[in-house]
């Protein structure tokens, strides 16, 4: 198990912000997202990327980011932008960055390459480090190697599912990012998302669902987030500030869930430690050690979100 490289902060929402838009960046810094990442990839036109690197450096130094995690999404290792994205931004603002998001991770070597360069930059610049890495799984090749990718670096903190590029990669007939297909009898993303979640959790990483592109479709966003949570995801990307609150709500345990989890923990521990029993009834349900583990997981989520 590789384990999580970074601080134990929630990742219910990760807000994507085009690095080339200073107004959006300023709003994001003041938002309620758990993590904000300044995007150099799909959110920025190719001819604007060099300037956007300098805008990222300035924004990371100038804005008050509060307690939220600060991220930068660079371009993939297969592109000619990768090197300059990484060197420029990390050398210019490395002590103000918590995580580098790497898109289109196809092989463990992509993560290894980023890890190696980060180590060299941190050493050269004397950065406090180590910076975390989040890897996007958004191609058929990446999904085919997801288990190896998940254990490629001790810097890895999370895997992220990319529904748009994944749909294009495998040839799905969809034109809306993260949207369901009405004629499909079930959850379109179930198999791929579940495989990524299992790989992430087996390696001790967080698992995040990708964006829901129809940012004005509140019902669709909630349904997408709830399905992701049901599969074990810890959070979801937001592409608009209006998506932050609904996503945070879905990935934060409710008062009823927290109360039930506390009941399970108290009753099971009393039965195990005081009565010498491995299973006990609670409210018409038989609970055992697996129930305790599930309840403790819910309570941990509640603590991370500041609900306990």
C-alpha positions in Angstrom: 0.0 0.0 0.0 1.4 3.4 -1.0 -0.9 5.5 1.3 -1.8 9.2 1.1 1.0 11.6 0.7 -0.7 14.8 1.9 -2.6 16.3 4.7 -5.9 14.6 5.8 -8.2 17.2 4.3 -11.5 16.5 2.6 -11.7 16.4 -1.1 -15.5 16.7 -1.5 -15.2 19.4 -4.1 -12.3 20.2 -6.4 -13.1 23.4 -8.4 -11.6 23.8 -11.8 -10.6 27.3 -12.8 -9.0 28.4 -16.0 -5.7 29.9 -15.1 -6.0 32.6 -17.8 -9.1 34.2 -16.2 -8.0 36.3 -13.2 -11.6 37.2 -12.3 -12.6 33.5 -12.0 -9.4 32.8 -10.0 -10.2 35.5 -7.5 -13.8 34.1 -7.0 -12.4 30.6 -6.6 -10.0 31.7 -3.9 -13.0 32.9 -1.8 -15.2 29.9 -2.6 -16.2 27.0 -0.3 -14.4 24.3 -2.4 -12.2 22.0 -0.5 -9.6 22.2 -3.3 -9.2 24.8 -6.1 -7.0 23.9 -9.0 -5.7 26.4 -11.6 -6.0 24.8 -15.0 -3.3 24.9 -17.7 -4.8 22.1 -19.7 -8.3 22.0 -21.4 -9.4 25.2 -19.7 -6.8 27.3 -21.4 -6.3 27.9 -25.1 -2.8 26.7 -26.3 -1.6 30.1 -27.3 -2.5 31.4 -23.8 -0.7 28.8 -21.7 2.7 30.6 -21.4 1.0 33.7 -20.1 -1.2 31.6 -17.9 1.8 30.1 -16.1 2.8 33.5 -14.9 -0.8 34.3 -13.9 -0.8 31.2 -11.7 2.4 32.2 -10.0 1.0 35.7 -9.3 -2.4 34.4 -8.1 -0.9 31.8 -5.7 1.2 34.5 -4.1 -1.4 37.2 -4.0 -4.7 35.6 -3.0 -5.8 34.4 0.4 -6.7 30.8 -0.2 -7.8 30.1 3.4 -7.5 26.4 4.5 -8.4 25.0 1.1 -5.9 22.9 -0.9 -4.3 24.6 -3.8 -3.7 22.7 -7.0 -2.4 23.2 -10.5 -3.3 21.0 -13.4 -0.5 20.9 -15.9 -0.6 19.3 -19.4 0.0 15.6 -19.9 3.5 14.1 -20.1 3.0 13.4 -23.8 2.7 17.1 -24.7 5.4 19.6 -25.3 3.8 21.9 -22.7 4.4 19.5 -19.8 8.0 20.4 -19.0 7.5 24.2 -19.1 4.2 24.0 -17.1 5.9 22.1 -14.3 9.2 23.8 -14.1 7.8 27.4 -14.4 5.0 27.0 -12.0 6.7 24.9 -9.3 9.9 27.0 -9.4 7.8 30.1 -9.2 5.3 29.2 -6.6 6.1 25.7 -5.2 5.7 26.7 -1.6 2.1 27.9 -2.4 1.0 24.6 -4.1 -0.3 21.5 -2.4 -1.0 19.3 -5.4 -0.1 18.8 -9.1 -2.9 17.3 -11.1 -1.6 15.2 -14.0 -4.1 14.6 -16.8 -4.3 11.6 -19.2 -2.2 9.3 -17.1 -1.8 6.2 -19.2 1.0 4.3 -17.6 2.8 4.2 -14.2 5.8 5.8 -15.9 3.8 9.1 -16.4 3.5 9.4 -12.6 7.1 8.4 -12.1 8.3 11.0 -14.5 6.4 13.7 -12.7 7.5 12.5 -9.3 11.2 12.5 -10.4 11.0 16.0 -11.7 9.2 17.3 -8.6 11.9 15.8 -6.4 14.6 17.6 -8.5 12.8 20.9 -8.4 12.1 20.7 -4.6 15.8 19.9 -4.0 17.0 22.7 -6.2 14.6 25.3 -4.9 14.7 24.2 -1.3 11.0 23.8 -1.2 9.2 22.5 1.9 7.6 19.7 -0.1 6.8 17.1 -1.0 4.0 18.2 -3.3 1.2 15.7 -3.8 0.0 14.3 -7.1 -3.5 13.5 -8.3 -3.7 11.4 -11.4 -6.5 11.6 -13.9 -7.7 8.3 -15.3 -9.4 9.2 -18.6 -8.4 6.9 -21.3 -8.8 3.2 -22.1 -5.0 2.7 -21.7 -5.1 4.5 -18.3 -8.0 2.3 -17.1 -6.2 -0.8 -18.3 -3.3 0.1 -16.1 -5.1 1.8 -13.2 -4.0 -0.7 -10.5 -0.3 -0.1 -11.4 -0.8 3.7 -11.7 -2.3 3.8 -8.2 0.9 2.5 -6.6 3.4 4.4 -8.8 4.4 7.1 -6.3 4.3 7.9 -2.6 3.2 11.4 -3.6 -0.1 10.1 -5.0 -3.1 11.3 -3.0 -6.0 10.7 -5.4 -7.2 9.2 -8.6 -9.7 11.2 -10.7 -12.1 9.8 -13.3 -12.4 11.8 -16.5 -15.7 10.9 -18.1 -15.3 13.2 -21.2 -12.0 11.9 -22.4 -12.8 8.4 -21.3 -16.0 8.4 -23.4 -14.0 9.6 -26.4 -11.2 7.1 -25.8 -13.5 4.0 -25.7 -16.0 5.3 -28.4 -19.1 5.9 -26.3 -21.8 7.8 -28.2 -22.1 10.7 -25.8 -21.7 14.4 -26.3 -22.2 15.7 -22.8 -19.5 15.4 -20.2 -20.5 13.1 -17.3 -24.1 12.9 -18.4 -26.2 9.7 -18.4 -27.5 8.1 -21.6 -31.3 7.7 -21.4 -31.4 4.4 -23.3 -28.7 2.8 -21.3 -30.2 0.4 -18.6 -28.3 1.6 -15.6 -25.4 3.8 -14.5 -23.3 4.4 -17.6 -20.1 5.0 -15.7 -20.5 2.3 -13.1 -17.9 -0.3 -14.4 -15.1 2.2 -15.1 -15.7 4.4 -12.1 -15.9 1.3 -9.8 -12.7 -0.1 -11.1 -10.9 3.1 -10.5 -12.3 3.5 -7.0 -11.2 -0.1 -6.0 -7.7 0.6 -7.4 -7.5 3.9 -5.4 -8.7 2.5 -2.1 -6.5 -0.6 -2.4 -3.5 1.8 -2.6 -4.8 4.1 0.3 -5.8 6.9 -2.1 -8.9 9.1 -2.4 -11.1 8.6 -5.4 -12.9 11.4 -7.2 -15.5 11.5 -9.8 -15.0 13.9 -12.7 -17.2 16.9 -13.8 -20.8 17.1 -14.7 -20.8 19.4 -17.7 -24.4 20.6 -17.6 -23.7 23.1 -14.8 -27.3 24.5 -14.9 -28.8 21.0 -14.4 -29.0 20.8 -10.6 -31.0 17.6 -10.5 -28.6 15.9 -12.9 -25.6 17.0 -10.9 -27.1 15.7 -7.6 -27.9 12.4 -9.2 -24.4 12.1 -10.7 -22.8 13.0 -7.3 -25.0 10.5 -5.4 -24.1 7.7 -7.7 -20.4 8.5 -7.4 -20.7 8.5 -3.6 -22.6 5.2 -3.6 -19.6 3.6 -5.5 -17.2 4.9 -2.9 -16.0 8.2 -4.3 -14.8 10.8 -1.8 -15.7 13.8 -3.9 -16.4 15.2 -7.3 -15.0 17.9 -9.6 -17.0 21.2 -9.9 -16.6 23.3 -13.1 -18.8 26.2 -11.8 -19.1 27.8 -8.4 -22.8 27.0 -8.3 -21.9 23.3 -8.2 -19.8 23.5 -5.0 -22.6 23.6 -2.4 -24.6 20.7 -3.9 -21.6 18.5 -4.2 -20.4 19.3 -0.7 -23.8 18.4 0.6 -23.8 15.0 -1.1 -20.4 14.1 0.1 -20.9 15.2 3.7 -22.6 12.7 6.0 -26.0 13.9 7.1 -27.0 14.3 10.8 -29.0 11.1 10.6 -26.1 9.2 9.1 -23.7 10.5 11.8 -26.2 9.7 14.6 -26.7 6.2 13.3 -23.0 5.7 12.9 -22.4 6.8 16.5 -25.1 4.4 17.7 -23.4 1.5 15.9 -20.0 2.3 17.3 -21.3 2.6 20.9 -23.5 -0.5 20.8 -21.0 -2.7 19.1 -18.1 -1.7 21.3 -20.2 -2.3 24.4 -21.2 -5.7 23.1 -17.7 -6.7 22.1 -15.8 -5.3 25.2 -18.4 -5.5 27.9 -20.5 -8.6 26.8 -17.9 -10.6 24.9 -20.2 -10.8 21.8 -19.1 -10.5 18.2 -22.5 -9.6 16.8 -25.5 -7.8 18.4 -28.9 -6.5 17.4 -29.5 -2.8 17.0 -32.8 -1.4 15.9 -33.8 -4.6 14.1 -30.5 -5.0 12.4 -27.6 -7.4 13.2 -24.4 -5.5 13.5 -20.8 -6.9 13.7 -17.2 -5.9 13.1 -18.0 -4.9 9.4 -20.7 -2.6 10.7 -18.2 -1.0 13.0 -15.8 -0.3 10.2 -18.5 1.2 8.0 -19.6 3.4 10.9 -16.1 4.6 11.7 -15.7 5.5 8.0 -18.8 7.7 8.2 -17.6 9.4 11.4 -14.2 10.0 9.9 -15.9 11.8 6.9 -17.9 13.8 9.4 -14.8 14.9 11.3 -13.0 15.8 8.1 -15.9 18.0 7.0 -16.1 19.7 10.4 -19.5 18.1 11.4 -18.2 16.4 14.5 
